Amino acid sequence: MNSIGSKKNLPFSTKVRRSLVEPENKQISVVRQCELLGINRSNLYYRERGERFEDTELMRLLDEQYTKTPFYGYRRMTIYLQNLGYRVNHKRVLRLMKKLGLEAIYPKPNLSKPDKEHLRFPYFLRGVEINRADQVWAADITYIRLAGGFIYLLAIMDWHSRFVIEIEVSNTLEAGVFVETLKRALEKGRPEIFNSDQGSQFTAIEWLKILQANGVRISMDGRGRCFDNIFVERLWRSVKQEEVYLKEYLDVWEAEDSLRNYFDFYNF
């Protein structure tokens, strides 16, 4: 974070940098000008680096291919992108897949360490027969591509009917946004069990308090268990193949309108 009183940390524009590199007054050196302005000379040559356009394009390709082949890990995804002509290594692909929240769907050892910073709940649905509405609800979040980036989509689904009870489209992963979505969903019904993964949005105190206050049993997927929330994974495949990949949303508002129309079609 920049210190208000420190000149060395104050940002300065490209125009100022150019005037220092090519000073109108040739008698004052660049070094001397930096001293007079109280800035570090190394900052003169610094260029801010945002997310590269190619990364955004690679993320779009990874998201589409993952929908087709969710069993592809980062190594097979690397080969896929290389075959398309992209010069990428497995480290870059792994970083982008983690950013998208993508992990190959196949049974594997649970090598992750428990997260001590949030409450953990058992998975209640193993071997349970789902035979009625409002017996089990589930929630998950996925990325939705825009013309120039990505946003997030939350869906709350009834496992028995596959009915999507509520959605939320957001450009942030702040838990408060999704807490309001949960409140709206609970105005329409009340499940016996609510299942989710162990993401920070679903382990936030506000989220958990609402479920507990409504007498809902909280179930969470086991770490490393890819099939615990399989019905929502199937939903994401339908949403992306039947809606998202056929569109080119310009902004979050256009995406939300189009997605809400799609879920009306999906539900009814």
C-alpha positions as CSV (number, residue, x, y, z in Angstrom):
1,M,0.0,0.0,0.0
2,N,1.3,3.5,-0.8
3,S,2.3,5.7,2.1
4,I,0.6,9.1,1.8
5,G,3.6,11.0,3.0
6,S,6.2,9.2,1.0
7,K,7.2,10.6,-2.4
8,K,9.1,7.5,-3.3
9,N,5.9,5.4,-3.3
10,L,3.7,7.9,-5.2
11,P,2.6,6.6,-8.6
12,F,3.5,8.8,-11.6
13,S,2.2,8.8,-15.2
14,T,3.7,7.6,-18.4
15,K,3.9,11.2,-19.5
16,V,6.1,12.1,-16.5
17,R,8.3,9.1,-17.2
18,R,8.7,10.1,-20.8
19,S,9.6,13.7,-19.7
20,L,12.3,12.3,-17.4
21,V,13.7,9.9,-20.0
22,E,13.8,12.6,-22.6
23,P,14.2,15.8,-20.6
24,E,13.6,19.1,-22.3
25,N,16.3,20.6,-20.2
26,K,19.4,18.7,-21.4
27,Q,21.5,20.3,-18.6
28,I,19.7,18.3,-15.8
29,S,20.5,14.6,-15.9
30,V,17.8,12.0,-15.3
31,V,19.6,10.9,-12.1
32,R,19.5,14.5,-10.8
33,Q,15.8,14.9,-11.8
34,C,14.9,11.8,-9.8
35,E,16.8,13.2,-6.8
36,L,15.0,16.5,-7.0
37,L,11.6,14.7,-7.2
38,G,12.4,12.3,-4.4
39,I,11.8,9.2,-6.5
40,N,13.8,6.0,-7.0
41,R,15.3,5.9,-10.4
42,S,14.2,2.2,-10.8
43,N,10.6,3.4,-10.7
44,L,11.2,5.4,-13.8
45,Y,11.4,2.2,-15.9
46,Y,8.6,0.3,-14.2
47,R,5.6,-0.6,-16.3
48,E,2.4,-1.8,-14.7
49,R,1.4,-5.2,-15.9
50,G,-2.2,-6.2,-16.0
51,E,-3.6,-9.5,-17.0
52,R,-2.4,-10.2,-20.5
53,F,-4.9,-10.6,-23.3
54,E,-3.4,-14.0,-24.1
55,D,-4.1,-15.2,-20.6
56,T,-7.7,-14.3,-21.0
57,E,-7.9,-16.2,-24.3
58,L,-6.2,-19.2,-22.8
59,M,-8.7,-19.2,-19.9
60,R,-11.6,-19.2,-22.3
61,L,-10.1,-22.2,-24.1
62,L,-9.4,-24.0,-20.9
63,D,-13.0,-23.4,-19.7
64,E,-14.5,-24.7,-22.9
65,Q,-12.3,-27.8,-23.1
66,Y,-12.8,-28.6,-19.4
67,T,-16.6,-28.6,-20.1
68,K,-16.0,-31.2,-22.8
69,T,-13.3,-33.2,-21.0
70,P,-13.5,-32.6,-17.2
71,F,-11.0,-35.5,-16.7
72,Y,-8.2,-33.4,-18.3
73,G,-5.5,-32.4,-15.8
74,Y,-3.1,-29.5,-16.3
75,R,-0.6,-31.7,-18.2
76,R,-3.2,-32.9,-20.8
77,M,-4.5,-29.3,-21.0
78,T,-1.0,-28.1,-21.7
79,I,-0.7,-30.5,-24.6
80,Y,-4.1,-29.5,-25.9
81,L,-3.1,-25.8,-25.9
82,Q,0.3,-26.6,-27.5
83,N,-1.4,-28.5,-30.3
84,L,-3.4,-25.3,-31.0
85,G,-0.2,-23.5,-31.5
86,Y,0.2,-21.7,-28.1
87,R,3.6,-21.6,-26.5
88,V,2.7,-22.5,-22.9
89,N,4.3,-24.7,-20.2
90,H,2.5,-26.8,-17.6
91,K,3.2,-24.2,-14.8
92,R,1.3,-21.5,-16.7
93,V,-1.6,-23.8,-17.5
94,L,-1.7,-25.0,-13.8
95,R,-1.8,-21.3,-12.7
96,L,-4.7,-20.5,-15.0
97,M,-6.6,-23.6,-14.1
98,K,-6.3,-22.8,-10.4
99,K,-7.5,-19.2,-11.2
100,L,-10.6,-20.7,-12.9
101,G,-11.1,-23.2,-10.1
102,L,-10.7,-26.1,-12.5
103,E,-9.5,-29.5,-11.3
104,A,-9.6,-32.8,-13.2
105,I,-12.6,-34.9,-12.2
106,Y,-11.3,-38.4,-11.3
107,P,-10.9,-40.3,-8.1
108,K,-7.5,-39.5,-6.4
109,P,-5.9,-39.6,-3.0
110,N,-6.9,-36.8,-0.7
111,L,-3.5,-35.1,-0.2
112,S,-4.8,-31.7,0.9
113,K,-4.3,-30.5,4.5
114,P,-7.4,-29.5,6.6
115,D,-8.1,-25.8,6.7
116,K,-8.1,-24.8,10.3
117,E,-9.5,-21.3,9.6
118,H,-13.1,-22.3,9.0
119,L,-15.7,-24.6,10.4
120,R,-16.0,-28.0,8.8
121,F,-19.1,-30.1,8.4
122,P,-19.4,-33.8,7.3
123,Y,-20.8,-35.0,4.0
124,F,-24.3,-36.3,4.8
125,L,-25.3,-37.6,1.4
126,R,-23.2,-40.7,0.8
127,G,-25.7,-43.6,0.2
128,V,-28.7,-41.4,0.9
129,E,-31.7,-41.9,-1.5
130,I,-32.9,-38.5,-2.8
131,N,-36.7,-39.1,-3.3
132,R,-38.5,-35.8,-2.7
133,A,-38.3,-32.1,-3.3
134,D,-36.6,-29.9,-0.6
135,Q,-34.8,-32.9,0.8
136,V,-31.4,-31.6,-0.4
137,W,-30.4,-28.3,-1.9
138,A,-26.9,-27.7,-3.3
139,A,-24.9,-24.6,-4.3
140,D,-21.8,-24.0,-6.4
141,I,-20.0,-21.2,-8.2
142,T,-18.5,-21.2,-11.7
143,Y,-16.8,-18.7,-14.0
144,I,-18.8,-17.2,-16.8
145,R,-16.8,-15.6,-19.7
146,L,-17.4,-12.1,-21.0
147,A,-16.0,-10.5,-24.1
148,G,-13.1,-9.1,-22.0
149,G,-12.9,-11.3,-19.0
150,F,-14.8,-13.4,-16.5
151,I,-17.5,-13.1,-13.9
152,Y,-19.0,-15.5,-11.4
153,L,-22.3,-17.4,-11.3
154,L,-23.8,-18.9,-8.2
155,A,-26.6,-21.4,-8.5
156,I,-28.8,-23.0,-5.8
157,M,-30.4,-26.2,-7.0
158,D,-32.9,-28.8,-5.6
159,W,-31.2,-32.2,-6.1
160,H,-34.4,-34.1,-6.6
161,S,-36.1,-32.0,-9.2
162,R,-32.9,-30.4,-10.6
163,F,-34.9,-27.1,-10.3
164,V,-32.6,-24.1,-10.0
165,I,-34.1,-22.1,-7.1
166,E,-31.9,-19.0,-7.3
167,I,-28.9,-17.6,-9.1
168,E,-26.6,-14.7,-8.6
169,V,-24.3,-13.1,-11.2
170,S,-21.5,-11.1,-9.7
171,N,-18.1,-9.6,-10.6
172,T,-16.9,-10.3,-7.1
173,L,-16.5,-13.3,-4.8
174,E,-17.4,-11.4,-1.7
175,A,-19.5,-13.7,0.5
176,G,-22.0,-10.9,1.3
177,V,-23.3,-11.0,-2.3
178,F,-24.1,-14.7,-2.1
179,V,-25.6,-14.5,1.4
180,E,-28.4,-12.3,0.0
181,T,-29.0,-14.9,-2.7
182,L,-29.3,-17.6,0.0
183,K,-31.9,-15.4,1.8
184,R,-34.0,-15.1,-1.3
185,A,-33.8,-18.9,-1.9
186,L,-35.0,-19.6,1.6
187,E,-38.1,-17.4,1.1
188,K,-39.2,-19.9,-1.6
189,G,-38.7,-23.1,0.5
190,R,-36.5,-24.8,3.1
191,P,-34.3,-27.9,2.5
192,E,-33.6,-30.5,5.1
193,I,-29.9,-30.6,4.0
194,F,-27.9,-28.0,2.2
195,N,-24.7,-29.3,0.4
196,S,-21.8,-27.3,-0.9
197,D,-18.0,-27.5,-1.3
198,Q,-15.7,-25.9,1.3
199,G,-15.2,-22.7,-0.6
200,S,-14.8,-19.5,1.5
201,Q,-18.3,-18.2,0.4
202,F,-20.0,-21.3,1.8
203,T,-17.9,-21.4,5.0
204,A,-18.5,-17.7,5.8
205,I,-20.0,-17.2,9.2
206,E,-23.0,-15.2,7.8
207,W,-23.8,-18.0,5.4
208,L,-23.6,-20.7,8.0
209,K,-25.7,-18.7,10.5
210,I,-28.6,-18.3,8.1
211,L,-28.7,-22.1,7.4
212,Q,-28.5,-23.0,11.1
213,A,-31.1,-20.4,12.1
214,N,-33.5,-22.1,9.6
215,G,-32.9,-25.5,11.0
216,V,-31.0,-26.7,7.9
217,R,-28.4,-29.5,8.2
218,I,-25.1,-28.4,6.6
219,S,-23.3,-30.9,4.4
220,M,-19.9,-30.2,2.7
221,D,-18.1,-32.1,0.0
222,G,-15.0,-34.0,1.2
223,R,-11.7,-32.5,0.0
224,G,-10.5,-34.3,-3.1
225,R,-13.9,-36.0,-3.7
226,C,-15.0,-34.8,-7.1
227,F,-18.4,-36.6,-7.3
228,D,-20.0,-35.2,-4.1
229,N,-21.7,-32.4,-5.9
230,I,-22.0,-34.1,-9.3
231,F,-25.5,-32.8,-10.1
232,V,-24.4,-29.2,-10.0
233,E,-21.4,-30.1,-12.2
234,R,-23.8,-31.5,-14.7
235,L,-25.8,-28.2,-14.5
236,W,-22.7,-26.2,-15.3
237,R,-22.1,-28.3,-18.4
238,S,-25.6,-27.6,-19.6
239,V,-25.4,-23.9,-18.9
240,K,-22.1,-23.5,-20.8
241,Q,-22.9,-25.7,-23.8
242,E,-26.5,-24.5,-24.3
243,E,-26.0,-20.8,-23.3
244,V,-22.6,-19.3,-22.5
245,Y,-20.6,-20.7,-25.4
246,L,-23.2,-19.6,-27.9
247,K,-23.1,-15.9,-26.6
248,E,-20.6,-13.1,-26.3
249,Y,-21.7,-11.1,-23.3
250,L,-20.4,-7.6,-23.3
251,D,-20.8,-6.9,-19.6
252,V,-22.2,-8.3,-16.4
253,W,-25.7,-6.8,-16.9
254,E,-26.1,-8.4,-20.3
255,A,-24.8,-11.7,-18.9
256,E,-27.2,-11.6,-16.0
257,D,-30.3,-10.9,-18.3
258,S,-29.4,-13.7,-20.7
259,L,-28.6,-16.2,-17.9
260,R,-31.9,-15.5,-16.1
261,N,-33.7,-16.1,-19.4
262,Y,-31.8,-19.3,-19.8
263,F,-32.7,-20.6,-16.4
264,D,-36.3,-19.9,-16.9
265,F,-36.0,-22.1,-20.1
266,Y,-34.0,-24.7,-18.1
267,N,-36.5,-24.9,-15.3
268,F,-39.7,-24.9,-17.2
